[in-house]
Amino acid sequence: MANGWARGGPDLPATHRSATAKHLMTESGDDRRFCHQADLTGCDCEPIHLPAHIQPNGCLLAFSESGHCLTRFSENAAVGLNLPALRIGMSLGECVGAAEATIQGLPFYKHVGRPAICFDVELPTGLRRDVTVHRTGDEIVIEFEAPAPARLHAHLAAQQRMVLECLRDPADVRTLLENAATALREAFDYDRVMIYRFAPDWSGQVVAEDRKDGLESFLGQHFPASDMPVQARDLYRWLLIRVIGDALLPSVALVEEAGLAALNMSFMHLRGISHVHYEYLANLGVRASMFLSLIVDGALWGLVICHHYTPRGMFMAERIAAKMLGEYLALQIMGLNRSRRLSLVRDAHLFFSRLIRDASGTAGLAHYTHGHLPELLKLLPCDGSGLWMDRQWYVSGLALPEADIRMLLEHAGTATTNQIWYTDCLTRDCPGFTPTVPDLCGAMIIPVWPEQEDCLILFRREIIQTVKWGGDPARTCQPSFRGPRFPPRRGFEIWTEEVRGRSASWTADDLELAAQYRSALMEVVARASQQKLQERTQAEAMQRMLNDELNHRVRNILAVIRSLVSRLPEEGDTAASYRETIGKRIHAFANAHDLAVSGTAGTSLWDLLTIELAPYRIGTNQVSVGGPDIRLNGRALTFLALLFHELTTNAVKYGALSVPAGDLQVTWQRDALSDSCAIRWQERGGPPVRPPERSGFGSLLIDRAVSHDLKGTATRHFDPEGVSLDIRLPLAAIVERLPADALFSAEKRNEELGPATLKDQSILVLEDEFIIAMELEDVLGTEHGARVHIASTLQDAFDILNNHAVDLAILDVNIDGESSLPVARALSEGGIPFLFATGYGSASSAIEAFPGVSVLAKPYTMSSVVAALDKMMRRGG
């Protein structure tokens, strides 16, 4: 058996693989492992766990589990234990005397195969030995070794502490392994310490090394999987340390009871050396070695292998210390892997959450998905990607052309399997397919939607690698008396191999990310389909409503025209003047109708009502409108025009506008506290009002326009003296958000009007920073002529409000640890406009209580303060 080697990563070719099936170590003692046919791997067929001999640095006794009778012993046991009368059949007590109680008290029954250890056990002959006990099959095996000197235990504790300090808080796996190789060589004084990492195919690479001066380096060399037989990997997975003190010392045979099966030595520290491994060590000139297994997440991740070119024995205490350090190193590797994976999972979760949350619907789904690919490629490194959706090809970065994609999808067959497909060698896994971009060798196809060809394809470039092999990887078999076999390598002469036509391999993390991305895309598509269905349902409902509205408006238009024409002329009017009056009314009505059906954005609420009510402001009717300037967006304009036209029509037909003495007032105002607009429609002087017996189209329109589409509320009152309607609409739903050029035009109009003067304005400044307060007083007072009142505490601010008439206010949110919310409430109750200033962002109870109030973020400029006050004065707060 040769040494086990580990390759550095999964991106290199597995040129040599073990041909035998995997062997599993059992606890039942079933040791039958045979090669039933010629196998050129040779080493894989050797039953290395059944050598029938041990290393000479200790001795062995084996007893039957039932009667504790001696069944086997090593040939050196009589001398090593000073038992000249040793023979098969002796009892445990006859062999070890009073130590029998100590040995039977060890917990070797709890873990089958795992040794139990006791130091410095006294035997009947006065000898003291370190003892290892374990059960295999139906036998109890006891190994005896010379005890470690007492002073060694203290030395080992210091060594362990030194190594642990070197391995504490590693930055990454590479640094950890480099430190481990150095620390372990210093602790155990081997000529060379190497750390190997296994690849998925069990080939591997030397990833860290520390060696004695003058020795050649093996760092970075790769070794094929055939260097590590299957049964050797099994042994290293279960027995975490393997020590050979001197490979040249002759082994010690076992004396066994006739008819016994071969003894399973899998868990024995003294297990003899395989003849192949002996040959291997002799070829390299290695006399002593130690192997430490690195088990990460239950799998054999790698090995720490120590070589010494002279004999180097180890006491049991040293082996235990080394084994514990190997386990600690494996835990550190596992911790770094999990930390890296946790970071990857966190970043992936944030990305996939944003991808799903920001999906805006069916329109431009391909472009939406394609636009998020660069962010995906930061998580899953690739050189390019493409999205095949609706039989169109959207490319990002380095990718194959559309013609190649059709052939690739046909080869991969993902449309029928609906599984993620991947390869690191397109020409190998797609026979007959030759990409027109030869630089692309790796691809991953992620289906997006079942039963469709839509998919995401990721690409990776070719990575040309020069692999250094520790010896010729293409060894040839040689004849021997056992049949054809691969002999162990005779050295580590460097062989190089250039690997072409392959990309970096797709890792397990890559596949998991791809599966999560596929799930996220499927949810985006599902949501888009659901939204499309909802929009279709809403469009159908809207179409039905518009059809009803068209019919209703035609009838209302005829009724209104009839009402306009039927009104008698004023006394003394001529036919010409009456005709002119009627014409103007009809023209104004037509303008209102055009405004209602055009849905033009940017029209003010005042313009809408003025045009709608213009035909009825002639004569004795009293019609008035009033309120601040509110620019309506297109959606609000359409529905409000329909609503006011319906109300006006009803007023003309049945309400205040149906009689000469009628009166109609429409007023509105902003509510800064709730960031809404309150509209009141009030009729007086019309015919007596009675509540309608049924809800007509007007009621439906109010519910639809106000409640559903504009997210507001409407309350109707049927008082005897006249109908009234109170409407409250959120400003966010009705106010027009002007584009950049419109904002520029508005700013230009403001400039043409000139800045709102601050002269003689009484301004309260609540600010606890003296320098900032003085600068505000100087700029606002000296330069702009305002009367500035400085307050550094809440009490000062209330005193100013009680003793002075304040027009405007600037409130620092945090005043020496206190919130300015009480002052803000007082200003709001008094109708005094104010704005906030803060250096803490928007997360403040005061700011949250007044969402419509402007906020100046510190540090601010004096020009921004003046501009904010100017804007506040223009809009009346």
N, C-alpha and C positions, 0 to 999 in steps of 0.2 A: 504494500500500500504506500502510495506517495502522499506527500503533504497535501492538505486541502488549500486551494487557492480561491481568491475572490476577485471578481471583476468590478471596476469602478462604477458602472452604470448600465442601464438596460439598453443603451443605444449602440452596443457593439454586437457583432454577429456571434451566434452560438455555433461555431464551426465544428465543435466536438461535443457530442452528448453521450451520456452513459446509455448503453443499450438495454440494460437489465431493468426489470420492474423494481419499484420501490420496496424496500424491506422495512417493516415496522417492528420495533423492539417490543417484545411481549413480557408480561409478568407471570406467565404460566409456566415458564421454564421450557417451552417448546423451542428447541434449538435446532430443528431440522431445516437447514438451508443448503440446498445443493444446486449446482448448475446441471441441468438435464441435457444441455447441448453445448457445442463449442461456442464460446463467447470471446471475441477478440479483445474485450476490455480487460480480461484477466483478473484485475484487482477486484472487480465487482463480485467475482465468484468466490473469493477467499473468505472463509468463515472466521473473520478476525476476532470475533467474540468467543471463539472456542479454541484457544491455542493449546490447552492442556499443559501449560508451563507458565511460570511467573518470573518476574525480575528478581535478582538475587539479594536485593536490599531489604528483604523481609521474608516471612514464612507464612504458611497457610494451613488451617485446619477446617474441615467441613464435616458437619454432623447432620444426621437425619433429624428432621423437624419433630417427628413423633417421639422417638425414644432417646434423642440426643446421643446417638452412638456414632463414633467416628467412621466416616465413609471415605474420606480422602485426606491426604496431607501432602505437603511439598517435601521433596527429598531432603531439604535442609532443616526441616522442622525439628527433628530430634536434637540436632546440635544447637539450633537457634533458640530452642526452648529448654535445653538441658534435660530432655526426656529420652534417655537411651532405650527405654523399653517401649517406645511408641509403636502402636500397631492398630490395624483396622479393627473396629468393634469396641474400642475403649470408650468409656463414658466421658461426658464433658467434665464432670467433677474430677475424674482421674487425671485428666490432661491439665486442668487449670486450677484445681484445688478450690480454695475459698473464693477465688475470683469468679467462680461460677455465678454467684449471686449478683455480682456487679454486671457481668455480661448479660445475664438474663433480664436484668433490670433496665437495660438500654432499650429505647423505643424503636427497635428495628422492625417490629411487627406493624407499626402504624403506616409506614410508607414502603410498600413492597418494592424491593430493588434499591431503595435509597439507603445508603449506609448510615449507621449510628456510630458515634465516635466517643471514645473515652481515653483520656491521657494518663500515662504513668500508672498503669495497672500492675500490681505486685502479683507475681506468680509463685507457686509453691517452692520453686527452687531458689527463690530470692531474687530472680531477675525481674526487671521492671520493663514494661513494654507499652507503647501506644497501640490501642486496639481499635479495629474497624470491624463492625458486624453488619451483615445484611442477609436477607433471605432471598433465595433464588430457587424457583420450583418448590420442591419439598425438602430442601436442604438449607442449613444455616451455615454461612461461610464467615470465618473469623480470620482476619489478617493481623499479623503481629509485626511491629517495626520498633526499631530502637527509639527510646524516648528523646524528645528535644531537651537540650540543656535548659535549666531554669532561667538563665540569663537571656536566652533567645526570645522568650515570651515578651519581655520588656522591650527588647530591640524591635520585635515585630510590631508592637503597638506604636512605636515611634515611626516605623516605616509606613504603616497604614495611615497614620495621621498626615505624614508628608505627602503621600500620594493623593489622599482625599483633598488636601488643600490645593494641590495642583489641578484637580479635576472639578473644583467647585466653581459655579457660575460661569460656565463656558459661553463664549459668544456664538459659536456655531459648531457643527459636527467636525468639520475639518480641524479647527483649532483644538477641540477636545481630544481628537485622536492623536494629534501631534504631541500634545502635552502628556497624554497617557503613555505613549511609546517611550518618551524620555523618562518619565517618573517611574515606570515599571522597571526599566533597565537599571536605573540608579538603586531601586529598592531591592532587586533580586540578583543583580550583578551578572546578567547574561551578556554574552558577546554581541548578540543582535536581538532586537525586539521589533517584530513586524506586526502590523494590523492589516488584516485582509477583510474586504467587504465582498459578500456574495451578490451576484446578479440573479434574477429570476431563473435563469437556466443553469445555475450553479457554477458557471465560470466566474472569474473574479479578478481582483486587482489588489496590489499592495498599495494601500492608501496612506500609510504612515510608517515611519521607520526611524529607529535610533540604533546606531551600531558603533562598535569599537573602531578606533582609528585604524586605517589600513585595509579595512574590509570593503569590498565592492558593494555598491548600493543596488538593492532590488526595488527601490521605490518606483511606482508607476508601472511595473511590469504586470502583464495580464497572463492568466493561466486558464487552460480549458477545463471544462467540467469533468473530464475524464481523470484529472489529477485528484479528485475527491470522490472516491467510491460511495455508493449509496449507503452501504452499511456503516461506513466511517462517519458519514453525516448523522446517521441515527445515533451512533455512540456519542458524538460531540453534543448532540441536542440533549441527551439524558445525563451524561456524566460531564459536568461543567469544567473539569480540569483533568489533564492527562500529562503525567511527568515521566520522563525517561532519564534516569540518573547517569547511566553509562551504557551506550548501545553495544559496546564491544565485550562487555562481560557476558559469559555464557548464562543462558537461562536455566531455571531449575524446574525439572519435570515433576509431575504429580504421581503419587502412589494412590491407586484407586481400587475400590472394591470391584470385583468382577461383575460384569453385566450392567454397570451403570452407564447412563447416557453421558455424553460430553458435558462438562460443567460450563454453564453460562457465566462468563466472567465480565459481562457488560459493565457492571457497576464496581468492579474491583480496581483499586489503585495499583495493585501489583501485577495486573494482567500483563502477560508476556508480550514481547514485541513480535509483530507480524514479520514473516521472512521478507516480504516485499518492502515493508517499511525499513527493516534493517538494511536491506540492500540500498535503499534510497539514501539513508543517513550515511552509510559508508561511502557512497559515491560523492557526497558533498563534504565529507570529512567532519561531519557533525557527531560529537560524542554524546551530548546531552540536550534535551529539549523540554519545553513546557508549552502546552496548549491550553488557552482559556477560551471557553465558548462565550460568545456574546448573543444572548437570547433577547430579542426585542419583540414585544407583542406576541410571545409564544412561538416565534420562528427563529431559526438559526440565521442571524443577521451577518455574522462574521466571526473571525477568530483572532485572538492575540497569540502569536507563535514566537517563542523565545528559543534561540539556538545558542549552543555553547560548544566550543571546539576542544574542550577538555572535559573530563568528568565533572558533573555538577549535581550532587545529590540534594534532596530536599526533605527535611523532616515533615511529619504530618502537620505540625503547627504552621510551618511555612506554606504548605499547600493550602491549608484552610484560609490563611490570610490572603494568599494570591487569588483564591476562588472568590472570596468576598469582594476583593477589589475589582475582579472581572464583572461580578454581578452589579456593583455600583456603577462601573463604566457603562454597562448595558442600560441601566436605569437612566443615566444621564442622556444617552443617545435617544432613548424613548421619550424623555421629557422634551428634548429639543425638537424631535419629530412632531410631537403633539402640539408644542407651542407654535411651530411653523404651520401645522395644519389648522390650528385654531384661528390663526391670523388669516389664513386663506379662506376658511369657512366664513369668518366675519365679513371679509371684503366681498365674498361671493353673495352673502345674504343681503348686504346693502345694495349691491348692484342689481340683483334679481328683484328686490323689493321696489327699487326705483323703476326698473323696466316694466313691472306690472302696474305700478301706481300711475306712471305717467302715460300709459297707453291711452291715446285720445280717440280711438274708434277705428272704424273700417277705412276711412279715407286715408290713403297713403300708408297703409300698413307695411308694405314692403320697404318704403323709404324710412319709416319709423324704426323698423327692425335693423335695417342696414345702417342707420345713423348711430346705433348703439354698439356696433361691432368693434370699433376701436377700443372701447372700454372693456369689452369682453376679452380682447386679445391681450390686455394687460394682465388679466387673471390667468388666461390659458395661452401661453406664448406661442405665436405662430408668425409666419412671414406674410400671410395674406389670407383673404377669405372671400367668399361669394355667397349670395343668396339666390337660390333657384325658386322663384315663386311665380305662379300663374304662367309657367313656361317662359319666363324671362329671367335673364342672368344679370344680377347686380354685383359688381366687382369692387373690392376694397383691397388695395395692396397687390402683392404678387399672386396671380391666380391663373388658372388655365382658361383658355377661350371657350366660348359657348359650345362649339363643335366637340371639343374634348369632353365637356361636362356631360353631354348626352351619352357618349360612349362609356364614360366612367360610371354613370348611374346604371347603365345597362349591365355592366360587368358586376357592379356591387350588388344590384338587386335589392336596394333598400326599400323600393316602392312596394315590394311584395313581402319582405320580411319585417318591415317597420322597426328595424333595430339600428342602433348606432354601429356604423362600419368604419374601420380604421386600418391603416397600414403605414409602415415606415419604408416600404419599397413597392411602388406602384407597378413596376415591370415584373416583379416576382408574383404579386398577389392578383394581378389582372393580366393573365396570359394573353398575348397578342395586342395589348394596348401600349402604344408608344406615345407618351405625352409630347405635345409640340413645344412645351417649355421644359427642356430636359433638366433644368435646375431644380424643379419641383419633384421630390421623390416621396414625400409623405402626405397623406390626406386623411381627413376624418369627415364622414358624412353623418349629419344629425338630422333625421326626419323631423319635420315640424308638425305635420297633421296626419293622422291615420288615413289610409286609403287614398292618399294624394302623393304626388311627386315632390311637393314643396319641401325644401330642405336647406340647411345651412352646411356649407363645405369649408373646412379649414385646411390650409396648406402649410407645409414646412419644406424648407430648402434641403438640398443635399448637404451632408456634412462629410467631407473627405477626412478620414482619420488614419493616422499611422499608428498602428497598435504594436506595442512592444511585448513580445511573448517571452516568457522565461524558459527558453528552449524551443525546439522545433515543435509547433503544435500539431503538425501532420506526421507524428511518429508512426513507424511501420511495425507490424507485429513480427515477432521472432519465434522460432520453434523452441520448445523446451520439453523436458520429460513429462510436464503436465499438459502439453498441447500448446497450440498457438496462444501467445500472450503479448501484452504491451509491457516491456520492462520499465522499471522506474527510471526517470530521467537521470542523466549522469552529471548534470550541472545546470547552470542558469545562463548559458551563453545567450545573448540577445538575438532573437529573431524578430524581424519587422514584417508587418503585413499592412498593405494599404487597402482600406475599406472604402468602396465607392458605391454609388447608387442607393444610398440609404439616408434617411433623415434621422433626427433625434426620435427616439421611440416615444410612444404615447404612454404616459404613466397612469397608475391607478387614480391619482388625483385628477389628471386630465379627463379620464373617462367619467369620474363622478361629477366634475364641473359640467361636462357636456350633457350628462343626463339631467342635471338641474336646469341647465339652460333650455333644454328641450321642453321640460315641464313648464318653465316660465313662458316660453313662446306659445305653447299649447293653451295656456291660460289667457295670454293676450289675444290669441285668435278666437278663443271661446267668448271672451268678453266683447270683442269686436262684433262677433256674430250676434250676440245678445243685444248689443247696442243698436246694431243695424235693424234687428227685428223691432225693438222698441221705437226707433225713429220711424220705421214704416207704419207701425200702429198709430203713432202720434200724427203722422202726415195724413193718414186716412181720416182720423178724427177731425183734424184741422180742415181737410177738404170738405167734409160734411158740414162743418160749421160755416165755412165760407159760402158754400152753396145756399145754406139757409139764410145767411146774412145778405147775400146778393138778392134773393127773393124779397127779404124783409126790407132792404134799403130801397129797392125799386118802388115798393108800395109806399114807403115813408116819403120818398122823394115826391111822388105824385100827390100824397096827402099834404105835404108842406107847400108845394106849388099851389095846390088848390086853396090852402089857407091864406097864402100870400095874395093871391088874386082876389079872394073873396072879401078881403078887408076893404071897407068903404073908404073913399077918399075923404080927406079933411075938408071941412066946410070952406068953400071958396077956391078949392083946387080946380085947375082946368084939366081937361082930358090929357093935354100934353104933359103937364107936370105929374099927373097921376101915373101916366105911362112911364115917365122917367123914373119915378119912385119905385114902381113895380120892377122895372128893368134892373135897377141897382140892387134891389133885394135878391132877385134871382141870380145876378152876377156874384154877389157876395156868397150866396149859398153854394154856387158852383165852385168858388174858390175853396170853401171849407170842404166840399166833397173831394176836390182834387187833392187837398192836403191829406185827407183821411186815407185815400186809397194809394197815394204815392209812397208813403212810409219814408219820406226824406229825413235823414238824420241831421241833428244840429238845430232844429227848430225849437224855440223856447216855448215853455208852457204858456206864457202870456200871449205869444203870437198865435198859438193854437186856439186859445179861448177867444181871442179878439176876432179872428177870422170866422170862427164858428158862430159867434153871437152877433157879428156885425149886422146881419139883416134885421135884427130885432131891436137895435139901439136907435131906431128912427121913430119918431112919434112920441107918444106919452109914456111908453114903457120905460121903466128905470132899470137899466142893466149896467152893472159895474163889475170889474175884475181888478185884482191887485195882489201882489206878492213879489218876492225876490226873483232875480233872474235865474231860471233853472233850464238848462239846455237838455232836451230829451234825446235819447238814442232812438234808433230806427224802430226797435221792437216796441218800446214804450209809446212812441208817437202813434204807431198804427192802432194800438189797442185803446189809447186814451182818446184819439180822434173819434173812433167808433163809439166809445162810451159817452163822450160829451155830445156827440151828435144825437145819440139815442136820448139822452136827458133833455137836450134842447127840443127835440121833436116832441117828446112827451109834454114839455112845458108849453110848447106852441099849441098842441092839440088839446091838452087837458088842464095845464097848470097855469102858472103866473103869467106866461106870455100869451095866453089865449084871451086875455081881457086887457083893455087899455090901461087900467090902473095897476096892473101887476108889477111886481118888483123882483129882480133876480140879482143876487150877489154871489160871486165866486171869488174866494180868497184862499191863499195858501202861504205857508211859512216853513222854513227849515227848522228841524229840531236837532241841534248839535249833540245833545246828550245821547239820543238814539240813532243819530245819523239817518234821519228819515225826513220825508216831506209830508206834511198834513194839509189836505185840500178839503175845503168845505163848500158845498153847493147848497144855497139857501134861497128858497122861493117864498114870497109873501104877496098878499093881495089878490090871489087868484080865486077861483071857485073853491067852495068848501072841499076839503080833502077827505077821502075815505080810503082805507087800506084796500088794495086790489084783492079780488076774490081768488085769483090764480096768478101764478108767476108766469110772466111772458118772456119774450126774447130779451128784453132789457135786463131782467133779473139774471138770466143765463149769461149774458154778456158781462155783467158786473162780476159774477162769480168766476167766470173764465179769465177775464182780463186782469182783475185785481188780485184774486186769491191764487189762481194757478200760475198764470204767466208772469205776473209782476210780483208775486210773493208778498202781497200786501193784504190789508183788511178794508172792508167797506161796511158801514152801518147806515141803514135808511130809517128815517123817522117820518111817519105820516101824521103830522100834526094838523089839526083842523085849519089853522091859518096858512099852512103851506108845507110842501115837501122839503126835507133837508137830507143831505147825504154827506157823511164824514168818511173820507178816504185817507188811509195812511200807507205810504209806499216807501220801501227802503231806497235810499238814494243810489245804492250800488246797482239796483235793478233798472233805474230809469234815466240816470244821468249819462250824457254822452261823454265818452272818453276821447278827446280830440287827438288826431294824429299829430306827428311832430310838426308838419308845416302849418297845421291849424293852430297849434300852440304858439308857434312863432308869430303867426298873424295876430293872435290875441295879445302876445307880449308887445308886438309892434303898436297895436291899438292903445295899450296901456301907456307905452312911451309917448304916443301922440297926445294922450290925455295929460301926460305929465305925472310925476310921482305924487301920491297922496301925501299932503303936507303933515308933518308931525308937530308943527308949530302950535304952541299953546295947548297941546294934548297933555293930559295928566297921566303919567305912566308910573305904575307900581313895579319896582324891581325887587323880587325876593331872591337874594343871593348871599351866601355866607362866605364866599371868597372875596376878600376886600379888594384885591387888584382888579378882578373882573367887574365888581360893582362900580368901582371908580371909573373904569374905562367906559362902561355903559352910561354912567352919568355924564361923562365928558362928551361922548359922541352924540347921545340923544339930546342932552341939554344944551351944550355949547354950540355944536354944529347944526342941530336941527331945531332948536328953540323949544323943545318940549320941557314940561315941568316933571322932573324925575324925583321919585320918592324911594329912597333906598331902605330896605328892611333886611336885617340879618337873622331874624328869628320869626317864628310864626306869630308871636304876640306883637312884635313890631308891625307886621303886615296888617293884623286886625286893627291896631291903633290907627294906622294910616287910613284904612277903609272907613273907620268911624269918624275921622276928623277931616278927610279930604274927599272931594269928588274925583273918582278915578275913571279914566276913559279906557285905558289899556293896561295889561299887566304881563310881565315876564316872570314865570315861576321856576326856580330851580327845584327839581323833583325831590332831592334829598338835602335837607337843611340840618346839618350837624347831627345826622343819624335819624331825623324825623322826616316823615313824608309831608309834602305840601298839599296833600289831598284836602284837608279842611279848608284851606284858603281857596283852592280851586272850586270847592262846592259853594263857598260864599260868593265868589265872583259869578259863578253860573246862575245862582239864585238872583243876583242883582242885575243880570243881563250884561255884565261887563266882559268884553272879549279878552281872551288871554291865550298865551302859548306856553309850552313847557320847554325847559332847557335841562339836559341831563348828559352825564358821561357814562351811564349804566346801560344804555340800549333801551329797548322798548319794554323790557320785563319789569314793570312797575305797577303797583296798584293804582296810583294816580293816573298814569297814562291809560291803563286798561279801563278805568272808570269813565274816561272821556276820549273815546276812540276817534272822534271827529276833530279833536284839537291838534294843531300843528306842534311838531316836536323839533327843537334845535339840538343837534348832536354836538356835544363838546369834543374837541375844541372848535368853536365857531368863530367866524369873522364878523366884524361889526357890520359889514355890508350885507351879510346874510340876515342879521338881526333886523336891519332897516327894511330889507326886502320882505321879510316875514311880517313885520308890522304893517307895511304898506298893503300887502295882500289881505291881511286880516281886516284892515279898515275898508278896503274896497268891497269885500263881500259882507260887510256888516257883522263880522265875527265868525 
